Amino acid sequence: MISVETDLTKKTQLEFELKRSKGSVEIYKSQLETLKQREEDLTTELRTEQAKLEELENHLNLLEQTIENDRQKLESDKTTAPRIPQNE
């Protein structure tokens, strides 16, 4: 009789643990789906921001090149411009 009671207690305890474990698995699955969606959203946002950064870097490079070309042109104009003699 004691054996039957012990087995019944163990069975009840195991059933309780099984239900709790199944509940934990469901919570985990739900959290996992939420995290996967968040990861996808962040990946998309990252790609968008990287594209913006690349566009800004290209624009900056273009501006720097324009400035450098203008600087070189000014230097060239200084060296090729005829000198006006100063009256003494």
TILOMI-641483 format. One line per field, with one value per residue (C-alpha): residue number from 1; residue in three letters; x, y, z. Coordinates in steps of 0.5 Angstrom, whole numbers, plus 500, padded with zeros to 3 digits. Each point is the difference from the previous one (the first is absolute). Layout:
BEGIN
num	[NUM  ...]
residu	[Ala  ...]
u	[X  ...]
v	[Y  ...]
w	[Z  ...]
END
This chain:
BEGIN
num	[1  2  3  4  5  6  7  8  9  10  11  12  13  14  15  16  17  18  19  20  21  22  23  24  25  26  27  28  29  30  31  32  33  34  35  36  37  38  39  40  41  42  43  44  45  46  47  48  49  50  51  52  53  54  55  56  57  58  59  60  61  62  63  64  65  66  67  68  69  70  71  72  73  74  75  76  77  78  79  80  81  82  83  84  85  86  87  88]
residu	[Met  Ile  Ser  Val  Glu  Thr  Asp  Leu  Thr  Lys  Lys  Thr  Gln  Leu  Glu  Phe  Glu  Leu  Lys  Arg  Ser  Lys  Gly  Ser  Val  Glu  Ile  Tyr  Lys  Ser  Gln  Leu  Glu  Thr  Leu  Lys  Gln  Arg  Glu  Glu  Asp  Leu  Thr  Thr  Glu  Leu  Arg  Thr  Glu  Gln  Ala  Lys  Leu  Glu  Glu  Leu  Glu  Asn  His  Leu  Asn  Leu  Leu  Glu  Gln  Thr  Ile  Glu  Asn  Asp  Arg  Gln  Lys  Leu  Glu  Ser  Asp  Lys  Thr  Thr  Ala  Pro  Arg  Ile  Pro  Gln  Asn  Glu]
u	[500  506  503  493  500  507  499  494  503  506  495  497  506  503  494  500  507  498  495  505  505  495  498  507  502  494  502  507  497  496  506  504  495  500  508  501  495  504  506  497  498  507  503  496  501  507  500  496  505  506  498  499  507  502  497  502  507  500  497  506  505  497  500  507  502  497  504  506  499  498  507  504  497  501  507  501  497  505  506  498  497  504  504  498  506  500  502  506]
v	[500  505  498  502  507  501  499  504  506  499  500  506  504  497  503  506  501  498  505  506  498  500  507  502  498  504  506  499  499  506  504  497  502  507  500  498  505  505  498  500  507  503  496  504  507  498  499  507  504  497  502  507  500  498  505  505  498  500  507  502  497  504  507  498  499  507  504  496  502  507  501  497  505  506  498  499  507  503  497  501  507  506  504  507  504  505  507  502]
w	[500  502  493  496  504  499  492  500  504  495  494  502  501  493  497  504  497  493  500  503  495  494  502  501  493  497  503  497  493  501  502  495  494  503  501  492  498  504  497  493  501  503  494  495  504  500  492  499  505  496  494  502  503  493  497  505  499  493  500  505  495  494  504  503  492  498  506  498  492  502  504  495  495  504  501  493  499  505  496  493  501  497  506  500  501  506  499  504]
END
